[in-house]
Amino acid sequence: MDETSDEPPTSAVLLDNCHFSQVVFNNVEKFYVPGGDVTCYYTLTQNIVPRGKDWVGIFRVGWKTTREYYTFMWAPLPSDARSDTAVQQQIQFKAYYLPKDDEYYQFCYVDQDGVVRGASVPFQFRAETEDDILVVTTQGEVEEIELQNRNLHKENEELKASCAGLQKQNIDLQEELNKTQELQNSLESLRCNTEKLELELNSLKKENKHLKELDDCREAELHQLKEQIQNVTSDKERLETRLKTALDRMDQLQSQVLNYEKEVENLSHMDRDKTEQLESLKEENRQLHVTRTQQKEQNKNLGHCMEYLKGSKAKRSLCLSCCLQNGQQQNRDLMKELEEQKRLFQILQAKKNEADEENQKLREENDRLLRHLSQEVSSFSVVSQAQAPIPASEVGGFLYGNPYSDFICNYFVLQVSIRKCPICNEVFPEDIETSQYEVHVQSHLLECPLCSETFEKSNKQVFDDHIFCHGLE
């Protein structure tokens, strides 16, 4: 019968418990033409609070409960739900859901608790006829109807008076019933209080008995505690004696700790001195490595010059070959000595506890290397002097001498007097300070903070692996 699938909230409340005055239906017609939509107008008074599940139903006259509705529509909520004044509302029933007979029906407003809050006057669903508009009666019928109306009015007044008396009696009985109910509630409360007091009395008796037993136990415990206090006092005196002895012993240990700290500080100074010596040896080793790189470059340049001078006399070629072989032999000797230096340096790192003895060996080895280097430099000076300008009669039959002889001499002098970075091959002038040259070379290197071993920055991965190996140790 309804447009929605939800069933409205209903109840079996009888008509006597309903409040029909909270919703007033307006402009209700006596007849509604079948087949047309019906608009229901109603007013929500200030005595009702509309809710989301309120509904308006069409009931056949004579209904007993709200479950006997024919059709219904959900009541819309007003826009101002908190208003304290009456609100006009309307709702439209579609013709399809309306009754098809000519019985009497009425609108009813039902809240979401299933209670009727208002009902309209009865109406029918049929076409209006002339009989409904004009009724013709005789004078006798009119007098009879008036007599019946007076009798009915008199009966109505009597019934109203009787109803008022019954209502007054009902109010008095209700007041007496309320008083009786209050007395019964007071009596029940007194009975409950009495039971509670009896329970509390029994509980207090049990607690009193328990407290007496606890008092006896406490006296026995107090006697035991006194004995324990005496024992603790004697233990305290004994412990105080032991504490005094322990404090004296602690003072002695503190003096010994101070002596040990002084010894550790001295050992730390010695270790720092040894570390500084090791750093100086590392610096000397680094300088030797740089010198060795320069020596390789000079030997390379010397080889180029020898190839250029192949067309000179055999004696000059033989002399230069001998010089080159001597330089290569000295270079090999220097390589061997550098390898020995590296080996000794690794042994020094592995045996740091024997630093004094190893440092002495490194100093001796470095002195020997320096002597060889000085000999190497002097030999290269002799070679450069041997490459001095040659007279025209000795230069391979050149009438005006070798046009490249000055260039060759200047080349060798330049090679001896300049410095070149062994890593980036950058050339530095002769007057550059050694510290600046070393800073430049050091900028290309990465030094391990744990063992001071150096790596080229281009080998960053090898350096990271080296650091990681220290972490595994």
C-alpha positions as CSV (number, residue, x, y, z in Angstrom):
1,M,0.0,0.0,0.0
2,D,3.0,2.3,0.5
3,E,5.5,3.8,-2.0
4,T,8.5,2.6,0.1
5,S,9.5,-0.8,1.2
6,D,10.0,0.2,4.9
7,E,7.1,-0.5,7.3
8,P,6.1,2.4,9.6
9,P,6.5,2.1,13.4
10,T,3.2,1.1,14.9
11,S,1.9,-0.1,18.3
12,A,-1.1,-1.7,19.9
13,V,-1.8,1.5,22.0
14,L,-5.5,2.0,22.5
15,L,-7.3,5.3,21.5
16,D,-7.6,6.4,25.2
17,N,-3.8,6.8,25.4
18,C,-3.5,9.0,22.3
19,H,-3.0,12.8,22.1
20,F,-5.1,14.0,19.1
21,S,-4.6,17.7,19.8
22,Q,-0.8,17.9,19.2
23,V,-1.3,17.8,15.3
24,V,-4.2,19.6,13.7
25,F,-5.4,18.8,10.2
26,N,-6.6,21.7,8.1
27,N,-8.9,22.1,5.0
28,V,-10.1,18.5,5.1
29,E,-12.7,17.9,2.4
30,K,-15.9,15.9,3.0
31,F,-15.3,14.1,-0.3
32,Y,-12.2,13.3,-2.5
33,V,-12.8,12.4,-6.1
34,P,-11.4,8.9,-6.9
35,G,-8.5,8.7,-9.3
36,G,-6.8,12.0,-8.2
37,D,-4.0,12.8,-5.9
38,V,-4.9,14.0,-2.4
39,T,-3.0,16.7,-0.6
40,C,-3.1,16.6,3.2
41,Y,-2.5,19.9,5.1
42,Y,-1.7,19.8,8.9
43,T,-0.2,22.0,11.6
44,L,2.5,20.9,14.1
45,T,1.8,22.6,17.4
46,Q,4.5,23.5,19.9
47,N,3.6,20.5,22.0
48,I,5.1,18.0,19.6
49,V,8.8,17.5,18.6
50,P,8.8,16.0,15.0
51,R,11.2,13.1,14.4
52,G,12.6,11.3,11.4
53,K,10.3,8.2,11.6
54,D,7.0,10.2,12.1
55,W,4.3,9.3,9.4
56,V,0.8,10.3,8.2
57,G,-1.6,7.4,7.5
58,I,-5.1,7.0,6.1
59,F,-7.3,4.9,8.5
60,R,-10.8,3.5,8.0
61,V,-13.1,5.0,10.6
62,G,-13.5,2.6,13.5
63,W,-9.8,1.6,13.7
64,K,-8.5,0.4,17.1
65,T,-4.7,0.4,16.8
66,T,-2.2,2.1,14.5
67,R,-1.4,-1.2,12.8
68,E,-4.8,-0.9,10.9
69,Y,-3.6,1.8,8.5
70,Y,-4.6,1.6,4.8
71,T,-1.7,3.5,3.4
72,F,0.9,6.0,4.7
73,M,3.6,8.6,3.8
74,W,6.7,9.6,5.8
75,A,6.2,13.0,7.4
76,P,8.8,15.5,6.3
77,L,10.8,17.3,9.0
78,P,10.2,21.1,9.2
79,S,13.1,23.4,8.1
80,D,13.2,25.0,11.6
81,A,12.9,22.0,14.0
82,R,13.6,24.1,17.1
83,S,10.9,26.7,16.5
84,D,8.5,27.3,19.5
85,T,5.6,28.2,17.2
86,A,3.2,26.1,15.1
87,V,4.5,24.9,11.7
88,Q,2.4,24.4,8.6
89,Q,3.1,21.2,6.7
90,Q,1.6,19.3,3.8
91,I,2.0,15.9,2.2
92,Q,0.6,14.4,-1.0
93,F,-0.9,10.9,-1.4
94,K,-0.7,9.4,-4.9
95,A,-4.0,8.2,-6.4
96,Y,-2.7,4.7,-7.0
97,Y,-2.4,4.0,-3.2
98,L,-5.8,5.5,-2.2
99,P,-8.9,3.5,-1.3
100,K,-11.4,2.6,-4.1
101,D,-14.5,2.2,-1.9
102,D,-16.9,4.8,-0.4
103,E,-16.2,4.0,3.2
104,Y,-15.3,6.8,5.7
105,Y,-11.6,7.4,6.3
106,Q,-9.5,9.9,8.2
107,F,-5.9,11.2,8.3
108,C,-3.8,10.3,11.4
109,Y,-0.4,11.6,12.4
110,V,1.7,8.9,14.1
111,D,5.1,9.4,15.7
112,Q,8.0,7.0,15.5
113,D,6.9,5.4,18.8
114,G,3.6,4.3,17.1
115,V,1.5,6.8,19.1
116,V,-1.2,8.9,17.4
117,R,-0.6,12.6,17.8
118,G,-3.5,14.0,15.7
119,A,-6.6,12.9,13.6
120,S,-8.8,14.6,11.1
121,V,-12.5,14.6,10.5
122,P,-13.9,11.7,8.5
123,F,-14.1,11.9,4.7
124,Q,-15.1,9.7,1.7
125,F,-13.5,8.8,-1.7
126,R,-16.5,9.4,-4.1
127,A,-17.9,11.9,-6.4
128,E,-20.0,14.7,-4.9
129,T,-23.8,14.5,-5.8
130,E,-26.7,16.9,-5.5
131,D,-28.1,14.9,-2.5
132,D,-25.0,15.9,-0.6
133,I,-25.7,19.5,-1.3
134,L,-29.5,19.9,-0.8
135,V,-31.6,18.1,1.8
136,V,-35.5,18.7,1.8
137,T,-37.4,17.9,5.0
138,T,-41.0,18.6,6.3
139,Q,-41.8,20.8,9.3
140,G,-42.7,17.8,11.4
141,E,-39.4,16.1,10.7
142,V,-37.7,19.3,11.6
143,E,-39.5,19.5,15.0
144,E,-38.7,15.9,15.6
145,I,-35.1,16.4,14.8
146,E,-34.9,19.5,17.0
147,L,-36.5,17.5,19.9
148,Q,-34.0,14.7,19.4
149,N,-31.1,17.3,19.3
150,R,-32.3,18.8,22.6
151,N,-32.6,15.4,24.2
152,L,-29.2,14.5,22.9
153,H,-27.8,17.8,24.1
154,K,-29.3,17.2,27.6
155,E,-27.8,13.7,27.6
156,N,-24.5,15.1,26.5
157,E,-24.5,17.6,29.4
158,E,-25.4,14.8,31.8
159,L,-22.7,12.7,30.4
160,K,-20.2,15.6,30.6
161,A,-21.1,16.1,34.3
162,S,-20.8,12.4,35.0
163,C,-17.5,12.3,33.1
164,A,-16.2,15.3,35.1
165,G,-17.2,13.5,38.4
166,L,-15.6,10.4,37.2
167,Q,-12.5,12.3,36.3
168,K,-12.4,13.9,39.7
169,Q,-12.8,10.5,41.4
170,N,-10.1,9.2,39.1
171,I,-7.8,12.0,40.1
172,D,-8.5,11.4,43.9
173,L,-7.9,7.7,43.5
174,Q,-4.7,8.4,41.5
175,E,-3.5,10.7,44.3
176,E,-4.3,8.0,47.0
177,L,-2.6,5.4,44.8
178,N,0.5,7.6,44.5
179,K,0.6,8.1,48.3
180,T,0.1,4.4,48.9
181,Q,2.9,3.7,46.4
182,E,5.1,6.2,48.1
183,L,4.4,4.5,51.5
184,Q,5.2,1.2,50.0
185,N,8.4,2.5,48.5
186,S,9.4,4.0,51.9
187,L,8.6,0.8,53.7
188,E,10.6,-1.2,51.1
189,S,13.5,1.3,51.5
190,L,13.4,0.9,55.3
191,R,13.3,-2.9,55.0
192,C,16.4,-2.7,52.7
193,N,18.2,-0.3,55.0
194,T,17.4,-2.7,57.9
195,E,18.9,-5.6,56.1
196,K,21.9,-3.6,55.1
197,L,22.4,-2.6,58.8
198,E,22.1,-6.2,59.9
199,L,24.7,-7.2,57.3
200,E,27.0,-4.4,58.4
201,L,26.6,-5.4,62.0
202,N,27.5,-9.0,61.3
203,S,30.4,-7.8,59.2
204,L,31.6,-5.5,62.1
205,K,31.4,-8.4,64.5
206,K,33.5,-10.6,62.2
207,E,36.0,-7.7,61.7
208,N,36.2,-7.2,65.5
209,K,36.9,-10.9,66.0
210,H,39.5,-10.8,63.2
211,L,41.1,-7.7,64.7
212,K,41.5,-9.4,68.1
213,E,43.2,-12.3,66.4
214,L,45.5,-9.8,64.5
215,D,46.3,-8.1,67.8
216,D,47.5,-11.3,69.3
217,C,49.6,-12.0,66.2
218,R,51.0,-8.4,66.3
219,E,52.1,-8.8,69.9
220,A,54.0,-12.0,68.9
221,E,55.5,-10.2,65.8
222,L,56.5,-7.2,68.0
223,H,58.4,-9.6,70.3
224,Q,60.1,-11.1,67.3
225,L,60.9,-7.6,65.9
226,K,62.6,-6.6,69.2
227,E,64.8,-9.6,69.0
228,Q,65.6,-8.9,65.3
229,I,66.4,-5.2,66.2
230,Q,68.9,-6.4,68.8
231,N,70.5,-8.7,66.2
232,V,70.5,-6.0,63.6
233,T,72.2,-3.6,66.0
234,S,75.0,-6.0,66.6
235,D,75.3,-6.6,62.8
236,K,75.5,-2.9,62.3
237,E,78.4,-2.5,64.7
238,R,80.2,-5.3,63.0
239,L,79.5,-3.8,59.5
240,E,80.7,-0.4,60.6
241,T,84.0,-1.9,61.6
242,R,84.3,-3.7,58.2
243,L,83.3,-0.4,56.4
244,K,86.1,1.5,58.1
245,T,88.6,-1.1,57.1
246,A,87.2,-1.1,53.5
247,L,87.5,2.7,53.4
248,D,91.1,2.6,54.4
249,R,91.7,0.0,51.7
250,M,89.9,2.2,49.2
251,D,92.2,5.1,50.0
252,Q,95.2,2.9,49.4
253,L,93.7,1.8,46.1
254,Q,93.0,5.4,45.0
255,S,96.7,6.3,45.6
256,Q,97.7,3.3,43.5
257,V,95.2,4.4,40.8
258,L,96.8,7.8,40.7
259,N,100.2,6.3,40.3
260,Y,98.9,4.1,37.5
261,E,97.3,7.1,35.8
262,K,100.7,8.9,35.9
263,E,102.4,5.9,34.4
264,V,99.6,5.6,31.7
265,E,100.1,9.3,30.9
266,N,103.9,8.8,30.5
267,L,103.2,5.8,28.3
268,S,100.8,7.9,26.3
269,H,103.4,10.6,25.7
270,M,105.9,7.9,24.6
271,D,103.3,6.5,22.2
272,R,102.6,10.0,20.9
273,D,106.3,10.5,20.3
274,K,106.6,7.2,18.4
275,T,103.5,8.1,16.4
276,E,105.1,11.4,15.4
277,Q,108.3,9.6,14.4
278,L,106.2,7.2,12.3
279,E,104.5,10.1,10.6
280,S,107.8,11.7,9.7
281,L,109.0,8.4,8.2
282,K,105.8,8.2,6.2
283,E,106.4,11.7,4.9
284,E,110.0,10.8,3.9
285,N,108.6,7.7,2.2
286,R,106.1,9.8,0.3
287,Q,108.8,12.2,-0.8
288,L,110.9,9.3,-2.1
289,H,107.9,8.0,-4.0
290,V,107.5,11.4,-5.7
291,T,111.2,11.6,-6.5
292,R,111.0,8.1,-8.0
293,T,108.1,9.2,-10.2
294,Q,110.1,12.2,-11.4
295,Q,113.1,9.9,-12.1
296,K,110.9,7.7,-14.3
297,E,109.8,10.8,-16.2
298,Q,113.3,12.0,-16.7
299,N,114.4,8.5,-17.9
300,K,111.5,8.6,-20.4
301,N,112.6,11.9,-21.7
302,L,116.2,10.7,-21.9
303,G,115.1,7.8,-24.1
304,H,113.3,10.1,-26.4
305,C,116.4,12.2,-26.8
306,M,118.5,9.1,-27.5
307,E,116.2,8.1,-30.3
308,Y,116.4,11.6,-31.7
309,L,120.3,11.5,-31.7
310,K,120.6,8.1,-33.4
311,G,122.1,9.7,-36.5
312,S,125.2,11.1,-34.6
313,K,128.5,9.4,-34.4
314,A,128.8,5.8,-33.1
315,K,131.1,6.9,-30.3
316,R,128.5,9.5,-29.1
317,S,125.7,6.9,-29.5
318,L,127.7,4.3,-27.5
319,C,128.4,6.9,-24.8
320,L,124.7,7.9,-24.6
321,S,123.7,4.2,-24.6
322,C,126.1,3.5,-21.7
323,C,124.6,6.5,-19.8
324,L,121.1,5.3,-20.6
325,Q,121.9,1.8,-19.4
326,N,123.5,3.2,-16.2
327,G,120.4,5.3,-15.6
328,Q,118.2,2.3,-16.2
329,Q,120.3,0.1,-13.9
330,Q,120.2,2.8,-11.2
331,N,116.4,3.1,-11.8
332,R,116.1,-0.6,-11.2
333,D,118.2,-0.4,-8.1
334,L,116.0,2.5,-6.9
335,M,112.8,0.4,-7.7
336,K,114.2,-2.5,-5.6
337,E,115.0,-0.1,-2.8
338,L,111.5,1.4,-2.9
339,E,109.9,-2.1,-2.9
340,E,112.1,-2.9,0.2
341,Q,110.9,0.4,1.7
342,K,107.2,-0.6,1.1
343,R,107.8,-4.0,2.6
344,L,109.5,-2.5,5.7
345,F,106.6,0.0,6.0
346,Q,104.0,-2.8,6.0
347,I,106.0,-4.7,8.6
348,L,106.1,-1.6,10.7
349,Q,102.3,-1.3,10.6
350,A,101.9,-5.0,11.6
351,K,104.4,-4.7,14.5
352,K,103.6,-1.4,16.2
353,N,104.6,-2.8,19.6
354,E,108.2,-2.9,18.3
355,A,108.1,0.6,16.9
356,D,111.5,1.7,18.3
357,E,113.5,-1.1,16.5
358,E,111.6,-0.8,13.3
359,N,111.9,3.0,13.2
360,Q,115.7,2.7,13.5
361,K,115.7,0.3,10.6
362,L,113.6,2.7,8.5
363,R,115.9,5.6,9.3
364,E,118.9,3.6,8.1
365,E,117.1,2.5,5.0
366,N,116.0,6.1,4.2
367,D,119.6,7.3,4.6
368,R,120.8,4.7,2.2
369,L,118.1,5.7,-0.3
370,L,119.0,9.3,0.0
371,R,122.6,8.6,-0.8
372,H,121.6,6.6,-3.9
373,L,119.3,9.5,-4.9
374,S,122.1,12.0,-4.5
375,Q,124.3,9.8,-6.7
376,E,121.5,9.5,-9.2
377,V,121.1,13.2,-9.4
378,S,124.9,13.8,-9.8
379,S,125.0,11.2,-12.7
380,F,122.2,13.0,-14.4
381,S,124.1,16.2,-14.0
382,V,127.1,14.5,-15.8
383,V,124.8,13.4,-18.6
384,S,123.5,17.0,-19.0
385,Q,127.1,18.3,-19.2
386,A,128.0,15.6,-21.7
387,Q,125.2,17.0,-23.9
388,A,126.8,20.4,-24.1
389,P,127.2,22.1,-27.6
390,I,129.6,20.0,-29.8
391,P,131.9,21.7,-32.3
392,A,130.9,21.6,-36.0
393,S,133.7,19.3,-37.0
394,E,132.4,16.5,-34.6
395,V,128.7,16.7,-35.4
396,G,128.1,14.1,-38.1
397,G,129.5,16.0,-41.0
398,F,127.3,19.1,-40.5
399,L,129.0,22.1,-42.0
400,Y,127.6,24.6,-39.5
401,G,127.1,22.2,-36.6
402,N,123.9,20.4,-35.3
403,P,121.0,23.0,-35.5
404,Y,119.2,21.1,-32.6
405,S,122.1,20.8,-30.2
406,D,121.1,24.0,-28.2
407,F,117.5,22.7,-28.0
408,I,118.7,19.3,-26.7
409,C,120.9,20.9,-24.0
410,N,118.2,23.2,-22.9
411,Y,115.7,20.3,-22.8
412,F,117.9,18.3,-20.4
413,V,118.6,21.3,-18.2
414,L,114.8,22.0,-18.1
415,Q,114.1,18.4,-17.2
416,V,116.5,18.5,-14.3
417,S,115.3,21.9,-13.0
418,I,111.5,21.4,-13.1
419,R,109.1,19.4,-11.0
420,K,106.1,17.4,-12.3
421,C,103.2,16.0,-10.4
422,P,103.4,12.2,-10.6
423,I,99.6,11.8,-10.7
424,C,98.2,14.6,-12.9
425,N,101.5,15.5,-14.7
426,E,101.2,19.1,-13.9
427,V,104.6,20.9,-14.3
428,F,105.9,23.3,-11.5
429,P,108.7,25.9,-11.8
430,E,112.0,25.4,-10.1
431,D,111.5,28.2,-7.6
432,I,108.3,26.6,-6.1
433,E,108.5,25.7,-2.4
434,T,108.6,22.1,-1.5
435,S,105.6,22.5,0.9
436,Q,103.5,23.8,-1.9
437,Y,104.5,20.9,-4.2
438,E,103.8,18.4,-1.4
439,V,100.3,19.9,-0.7
440,H,99.5,19.6,-4.4
441,V,100.5,15.9,-4.5
442,Q,98.7,15.2,-1.2
443,S,95.5,16.7,-2.7
444,H,95.4,13.7,-5.1
445,L,95.7,11.2,-2.2
446,L,93.4,9.7,0.4
447,E,94.9,8.7,3.7
448,C,93.5,5.9,6.0
449,P,92.8,7.4,9.4
450,L,93.6,4.1,11.1
451,C,96.8,2.9,9.5
452,S,97.9,6.0,7.5
453,E,98.1,4.1,4.2
454,T,97.6,6.4,1.2
455,F,95.5,5.8,-1.9
456,E,94.9,7.8,-5.1
457,K,91.5,9.5,-5.2
458,S,90.8,7.8,-8.5
459,N,90.8,4.5,-6.5
460,K,88.0,5.6,-4.2
461,Q,86.5,2.1,-4.2
462,V,89.7,0.5,-3.1
463,F,90.0,3.1,-0.3
464,D,86.4,2.3,0.9
465,D,87.1,-1.4,0.8
466,H,90.2,-0.8,2.9
467,I,88.3,1.1,5.5
468,F,85.6,-1.6,5.5
469,C,88.4,-4.3,6.3
470,H,89.4,-2.2,9.3
471,G,85.8,-2.3,10.5
472,L,85.8,-6.1,10.2
473,E,88.9,-6.3,12.4
